[in-house]
């Protein structure tokens, strides 16, 4: 290992980081330092209850560091470790000497050492197997307990990265098992990690940086990869209820529903449907109407997706017609009908949904024009001009979106009423800002200017936009 000096450390870290690390070293915050070949390792006391784990790699006049703190790289904890090596090299335990000493130990002594290592980190046993054909059974309880210990801490914004780093170390074990084609063992670890992340969120973990959510989603993805490689359906049936419980209760956007796609088949999907509809029925009895509708949409959509995934279109259509009482229910059915290329039926369902309350009216209006643009090529007379005007005005009543406007124009053009629509829009559409934006979008700058001059309530944002366009087109007077 090359010789390291305090000046070299100072050159490689920022001044503020160096002096903070110097303070940590002088206060004795570096504990249990170890050297192995060209790597220094220690635990350094920091703001967390558990000391940070720090490594420094020294080779060819280069110094690279890693730390479990939120900074992670070239931090004050690494400075403290390096300074400890510069000033107190004798305090480091030499791992190479320890490894050499194993030759003189008895089998019993070596086994006791290994037991102590496993007791400190039970999951480490998953990294090793005696021969390539071995299929070790992991101690999932020990791994689960370690995950619980990691996520039970107060994970605020500054400490959640440290927790994710520790969870990633456990995930490395699962990834290693996948490399050895031990997919059931790997899947169980990924599942425990997903459950651990959910527990952390339930306890109020501050994941505003998104690191834990991204980690959980990756675990879901890898769990699914394991399921693709497992042909033991009995094993998957055992996991089914656990996955259903997780997916039904988790509401943090972790894609946990996706885990069902690797589990469900034609034999066990009736059990999945029965379970989910039973849970939904309980929500109907005790939850508010809005919460019930929210849960219903989630559950029915996932069941539709599952039936589509395993090739059962009739069951998919049956679920799509579940409780057609809100706008969202009709959107759901219309989308399934569109997938079956039954556009006329889908358009009828959308028109029925227009008369209802509850759910997203804006999405219903968008879908109205999306389907209308298709059916006009087959049967234009089913697209009513008056109804379409009302829907268009309402869709544009909040804000002007170019894509929506183009779709609206496509429909009116298809029924030969585009100019009638534009005329009606100029006179009758309540959102006058949207009228000006539409004229500007169509390149009808003069009409946009005329509307602004006549209307007292056009927003300043729209006036500025039109004025800039006028100047750019040499219309300074206007």
C-alpha positions in Angstrom: 0.0 0.0 0.0 1.3 3.5 -0.9 2.2 5.8 1.9 -0.5 8.3 2.8 0.1 11.7 4.4 -2.2 14.2 6.0 -1.4 16.7 3.2 -2.5 14.1 0.6 -5.8 13.7 2.4 -6.3 17.4 2.6 -5.7 17.7 -1.2 -8.3 15.1 -2.1 -11.2 16.4 0.1 -12.8 19.8 0.3 -11.5 22.0 3.1 -14.7 21.9 5.0 -14.9 18.1 4.8 -11.3 17.7 5.8 -11.5 19.8 9.0 -14.8 18.2 10.0 -13.2 14.8 9.5 -10.1 15.9 11.5 -12.5 16.8 14.3 -14.1 13.3 14.2 -10.6 11.7 14.3 -9.4 13.8 17.2 -12.6 13.0 19.2 -11.9 9.3 18.8 -15.0 8.6 16.6 -13.1 5.9 14.6 -13.7 2.5 16.0 -12.6 -1.1 15.1 -10.3 -0.1 12.2 -9.1 -3.0 10.0 -6.8 -3.3 7.0 -7.0 -5.9 4.3 -4.6 -5.7 1.4 -5.1 -2.1 0.0 -8.4 -1.5 1.8 -9.0 0.3 5.1 -12.2 -0.3 7.0 -13.7 1.1 10.2 -16.9 2.1 11.8 -17.2 5.8 12.5 -19.6 7.3 15.0 -21.9 9.9 13.4 -25.4 11.3 13.8 -27.1 7.9 13.6 -27.4 5.7 16.6 -25.5 3.0 14.6 -22.0 4.0 13.5 -21.4 4.4 9.8 -19.4 1.8 7.9 -16.5 3.3 6.0 -14.0 1.9 3.4 -11.0 3.5 1.8 -9.3 1.9 -1.2 -5.7 3.1 -1.6 -3.8 2.1 -4.8 -1.5 3.6 -7.5 -1.5 7.0 -5.9 -5.4 7.0 -5.8 -7.7 7.2 -2.9 -11.3 6.1 -3.3 -13.8 5.9 -0.4 -17.3 4.6 0.4 -19.5 5.2 3.4 -23.0 4.3 4.5 -23.7 7.9 5.4 -26.1 10.0 3.2 -23.1 11.6 1.5 -21.7 8.2 0.6 -18.5 9.3 -1.1 -15.5 11.4 0.1 -17.2 12.4 3.3 -15.9 13.5 6.7 -16.1 9.9 8.0 -13.7 8.8 5.3 -11.3 11.6 6.3 -11.4 10.4 9.9 -10.6 6.8 8.8 -7.7 8.0 6.7 -6.3 10.2 9.4 -6.5 7.4 11.8 -4.3 5.3 9.4 -1.8 8.2 9.0 -1.3 8.8 12.7 -2.2 5.4 14.3 -1.5 2.6 11.9 -0.8 0.2 14.8 -4.5 0.6 15.9 -5.6 -1.3 12.7 -6.2 -5.0 12.9 -4.3 -6.7 10.1 -6.7 -9.1 8.4 -3.9 -10.7 6.4 -2.2 -11.8 9.6 -5.6 -13.1 10.9 -6.2 -15.1 7.8 -2.6 -16.6 8.1 -3.3 -17.4 11.7 -6.2 -19.7 10.7 -3.7 -22.2 9.5 -2.6 -22.8 13.1 -6.1 -23.0 14.6 -8.1 -26.2 15.2 -11.3 -26.9 13.3 -13.2 -26.3 16.5 -11.7 -22.8 16.9 -12.4 -21.9 13.3 -16.0 -23.1 13.6 -16.5 -20.9 16.6 -15.1 -17.9 14.8 -17.5 -18.6 11.9 -20.4 -18.9 14.3 -19.6 -15.5 15.8 -19.5 -14.0 12.3 -22.9 -15.6 11.4 -24.4 -14.4 14.7 -23.4 -10.9 13.8 -24.8 -11.2 10.3 -27.0 -14.3 9.9 -27.7 -13.5 6.2 -24.1 -14.0 5.2 -24.6 -17.7 5.1 -26.7 -17.2 1.9 -23.5 -16.1 0.1 -21.9 -19.6 0.3 -22.7 -23.1 -0.8 -20.4 -26.1 -0.7 -20.9 -27.3 -4.3 -22.7 -26.0 -7.4 -25.6 -28.4 -7.1 -26.4 -27.5 -3.6 -29.7 -25.8 -2.9 -29.3 -24.1 0.6 -32.3 -23.2 2.7 -32.0 -19.7 3.9 -32.8 -18.6 7.4 -35.6 -16.3 6.3 -36.6 -15.5 9.9 -33.1 -14.2 10.6 -33.2 -12.1 7.5 -36.7 -10.8 8.3 -35.6 -9.8 11.8 -32.6 -7.9 10.4 -34.9 -6.1 8.0 -37.3 -5.2 10.8 -34.3 -3.9 12.8 -33.3 -1.7 9.9 -36.7 -0.2 9.2 -37.8 0.3 12.8 -35.6 3.3 13.2 -36.8 6.9 12.9 -36.1 7.2 9.1 -36.2 11.0 8.5 -34.8 12.5 5.3 -31.2 12.4 6.5 -31.2 8.8 7.7 -33.3 6.9 5.1 -30.4 6.6 2.7 -28.5 4.7 5.4 -31.4 2.3 5.8 -31.6 1.8 2.1 -27.9 1.0 1.9 -28.3 -1.7 4.6 -31.3 -3.1 2.7 -29.3 -3.2 -0.5 -26.7 -5.3 1.3 -29.4 -7.9 2.0 -30.6 -7.6 -1.6 -27.1 -8.4 -2.8 -27.6 -11.8 -1.1 -30.8 -12.4 -3.1 -29.1 -11.3 -6.3 -26.3 -13.8 -5.6 -28.9 -16.5 -5.1 -30.5 -15.6 -8.5 -27.1 -15.9 -10.1 -26.9 -19.5 -8.7 -30.5 -20.1 -10.0 -31.8 -20.5 -6.4 -35.0 -18.6 -7.4 -37.2 -19.6 -4.5 -34.7 -18.5 -1.9 -34.1 -15.2 -3.8 -37.9 -14.6 -4.1 -38.4 -15.0 -0.4 -35.7 -12.4 0.4 -37.1 -10.0 -2.2 -40.5 -10.4 -0.6 -39.3 -9.7 2.9 -37.5 -6.6 1.6 -40.7 -5.4 0.0 -42.6 -6.0 3.2 -39.9 -4.1 5.1 -40.2 -1.0 2.8 -43.9 -1.0 3.3 -43.4 -1.2 7.1 -41.0 1.8 6.9 -43.6 3.8 5.0 -46.4 2.8 7.4 -44.2 4.2 10.2 -43.8 7.5 8.5 -40.4 7.2 6.7 -39.5 10.4 4.9 -38.7 9.1 1.3 -39.1 12.5 -0.3 -35.9 11.7 -2.2 -37.5 8.6 -3.6 -34.6 6.2 -2.8 -36.6 3.7 -0.7 -39.5 3.7 -3.2 -37.2 3.0 -6.1 -35.5 0.2 -4.1 -38.9 -1.4 -3.4 -40.0 -1.2 -7.0 -36.7 -2.9 -8.1 -37.4 -5.7 -5.5 -40.8 -6.2 -7.1 -39.2 -6.4 -10.5 -36.7 -9.0 -9.3 -39.3 -10.9 -7.5 -41.2 -11.2 -10.8 -38.0 -12.3 -12.5 -37.7 -15.2 -10.0 -41.4 -16.2 -10.5 -40.8 -16.5 -14.3 -38.1 -19.1 -13.5 -40.2 -21.1 -11.0 -42.4 -23.8 -12.4 -43.6 -25.2 -9.1 -47.2 -24.0 -9.1 -47.9 -25.4 -5.6 -45.2 -23.0 -4.3 -46.8 -20.1 -6.1 -50.2 -21.0 -4.7 -48.7 -20.8 -1.2 -47.5 -17.3 -1.9 -50.8 -16.1 -3.4 -52.5 -15.0 -0.2 -49.4 -13.2 1.0 -49.1 -11.3 -2.2 -52.8 -10.5 -2.2 -52.6 -9.1 1.3 -49.5 -6.9 0.5 -51.0 -5.6 -2.8 -54.4 -4.9 -1.3 -53.1 -3.0 1.7 -50.1 -1.2 0.1 -50.9 2.3 -1.2 -47.5 3.9 -1.7 -47.1 3.3 -5.5 -44.6 0.4 -5.1 -46.1 -1.6 -8.0 -46.9 -4.5 -5.6 -49.9 -5.5 -7.7 -47.5 -6.5 -10.4 -46.3 -9.4 -8.2 -49.6 -11.2 -8.9 -48.9 -11.6 -12.6 -46.1 -14.1 -11.9 -48.3 -16.0 -9.4 -51.8 -16.2 -10.9 -53.0 -18.8 -13.4 -56.3 -20.2 -14.6 -56.6 -22.6 -11.6 -56.0 -20.1 -8.8 -57.4 -16.9 -10.2 -60.9 -17.8 -8.8 -59.4 -17.8 -5.3 -57.8 -14.4 -6.0 -61.0 -12.9 -7.3 -63.0 -14.3 -4.3 -60.5 -12.9 -1.8 -60.4 -9.4 -3.4 -64.1 -9.1 -3.8 -64.6 -10.2 -0.2 -62.2 -7.4 0.8 -64.0 -5.0 -1.4 -67.4 -5.9 0.1 -66.0 -5.1 3.6 -64.9 -1.7 2.3 -68.4 -1.1 1.0 -69.9 -1.7 4.5 -67.5 0.4 6.5 -65.6 2.8 4.3 -66.8 6.2 2.9 -68.3 6.1 -0.6 -65.3 7.9 -2.1 -62.8 5.4 -0.6 -64.9 2.5 -1.6 -65.0 3.7 -5.2 -61.2 4.2 -5.2 -60.6 0.7 -3.9 -63.2 -0.7 -6.3 -61.4 0.8 -9.3 -58.0 -0.5 -8.2 -59.3 -4.1 -7.5 -61.4 -4.4 -10.6 -58.7 -3.0 -12.9 -56.2 -5.5 -11.5 -58.5 -8.4 -11.9 -59.3 -7.4 -15.5 -55.5 -7.2 -16.1 -55.0 -10.6 -14.6 -57.7 -12.2 -16.7 -56.2 -10.6 -19.8 -52.8 -11.8 -18.8 -53.8 -15.5 -18.6 -56.0 -15.4 -21.7 -59.5 -15.4 -20.3 -61.3 -12.6 -22.3 -64.8 -13.5 -21.3 -64.0 -13.2 -17.6 -62.2 -9.9 -18.3 -65.4 -8.6 -19.9 -67.5 -9.9 -17.0 -65.4 -8.0 -14.5 -65.4 -4.8 -16.7 -69.2 -4.6 -16.2 -68.9 -4.8 -12.4 -71.2 -2.2 -10.8 -71.7 0.3 -13.6 -72.7 3.2 -11.4 -70.1 5.9 -11.8 -68.3 7.6 -14.7 -65.1 5.7 -13.8 -67.0 2.4 -14.1 -68.1 3.4 -17.6 -64.6 4.5 -18.6 -63.3 1.1 -17.4 -65.9 -0.8 -19.5 -65.3 1.4 -22.6 -61.6 0.8 -22.5 -62.1 -3.0 -22.4 -64.5 -2.7 -25.4 -62.0 -0.6 -27.2 -59.4 -3.4 -26.6 -61.9 -5.7 -28.3 -62.3 -3.2 -31.2 -66.0 -2.8 -30.3 -65.9 1.0 -30.8 -69.6 1.6 -31.3 -70.4 -0.2 -28.1 -67.7 1.7 -26.3 -69.1 5.0 -27.6 -72.6 4.1 -26.3 -71.1 3.4 -22.9 -69.3 6.7 -22.8 -72.5 8.6 -23.7 -74.3 6.8 -20.9 -71.5 7.7 -18.5 -72.0 11.4 -19.4 -75.3 11.4 -17.6 -73.8 10.1 -14.3 -72.0 11.7 -11.4 -69.0 10.5 -9.5 -65.5 10.0 -11.0 -63.4 11.8 -13.5 -65.6 13.8 -16.0 -62.5 15.2 -17.7 -61.2 11.7 -18.6 -64.7 10.7 -19.8 -64.7 13.7 -22.1 -61.2 12.9 -23.5 -62.3 9.3 -24.2 -65.5 10.6 -25.9 -63.5 12.4 -28.6 -60.9 9.6 -28.8 -63.6 7.1 -29.7 -65.6 9.5 -31.8 -62.6 10.1 -34.0 -62.7 6.3 -34.7 -66.4 5.7 -35.2 -66.9 8.7 -37.6 -65.1 6.6 -40.2 -67.6 3.8 -39.8 -70.8 5.6 -38.9 -70.5 9.4 -38.7 -74.2 9.9 -38.0 -73.9 8.5 -34.4 -71.8 11.5 -33.4 -74.3 14.2 -32.5 -73.1 17.7 -33.2 -75.0 19.4 -30.3 -73.7 16.8 -27.7 -70.2 17.1 -29.1 -70.3 20.9 -28.7 -71.3 20.6 -25.1 -68.6 18.1 -24.3 -66.0 20.1 -26.2 -66.9 23.4 -24.3 -66.8 21.6 -21.0 -63.5 19.9 -21.8 -61.9 23.2 -22.7 -63.6 25.0 -19.7 -60.6 24.7 -17.4 -57.5 25.0 -19.6 -56.5 24.8 -23.2 -54.5 21.7 -24.2 -53.3 21.5 -27.8 -53.7 17.7 -28.1 -57.3 17.8 -26.8 -58.1 20.6 -29.2 -56.7 18.8 -32.2 -58.7 15.7 -31.4 -61.9 17.8 -31.0 -61.2 19.4 -34.4 -60.7 16.0 -36.0 -64.1 14.9 -34.8 -65.9 18.0 -36.0 -64.1 17.8 -39.3 -65.1 14.2 -39.7 -68.8 15.1 -39.4 -68.4 18.1 -41.7 -69.0 20.7 -38.9 -65.6 22.1 -38.2 -66.4 25.7 -39.2 -69.7 25.5 -37.3 -67.8 24.4 -34.2 -65.3 27.3 -34.5 -68.1 29.8 -35.0 -69.9 28.5 -31.9 -66.7 28.5 -29.9 -66.1 32.2 -30.8 -69.6 33.2 -29.7 -70.6 30.8 -26.9 -67.6 29.1 -25.2 -67.4 30.4 -21.6 -63.6 30.1 -21.3 -62.5 33.1 -23.3 -58.8 32.4 -22.6 -59.2 29.1 -24.3 -60.9 30.7 -27.3 -57.9 33.0 -27.8 -55.5 30.1 -27.3 -57.3 28.1 -29.9 -57.2 30.9 -32.4 -53.5 31.4 -31.7 -52.9 27.7 -32.2 -54.7 27.7 -35.5 -52.6 30.7 -36.7 -55.5 33.0 -36.8 -53.7 35.8 -35.0 -56.0 38.6 -36.1 -59.1 36.9 -34.7 -57.2 36.3 -31.4 -56.4 40.0 -31.3 -60.0 40.9 -32.0 -61.3 38.7 -29.2 -58.8 40.3 -26.7 -59.9 43.9 -27.8 -63.6 43.0 -27.2 -63.2 40.9 -24.0 -62.6 42.6 -20.7 -61.6 39.5 -18.8 -58.8 37.9 -20.8 -55.9 36.9 -18.6 -52.6 38.9 -18.7 -50.8 35.7 -19.5 -52.8 35.2 -22.7 -52.5 38.9 -23.6 -48.7 38.8 -23.3 -48.6 35.6 -25.4 -50.6 37.1 -28.2 -48.7 40.4 -28.0 -45.4 38.6 -28.3 -46.7 36.6 -31.3 -48.0 39.8 -33.0 -44.6 41.6 -32.5 -42.8 38.5 -33.9 -45.0 38.8 -37.0 -44.4 42.5 -37.6 -47.8 43.6 -36.2 -46.5 46.2 -33.7 -49.5 48.5 -34.2 -52.0 45.7 -33.4 
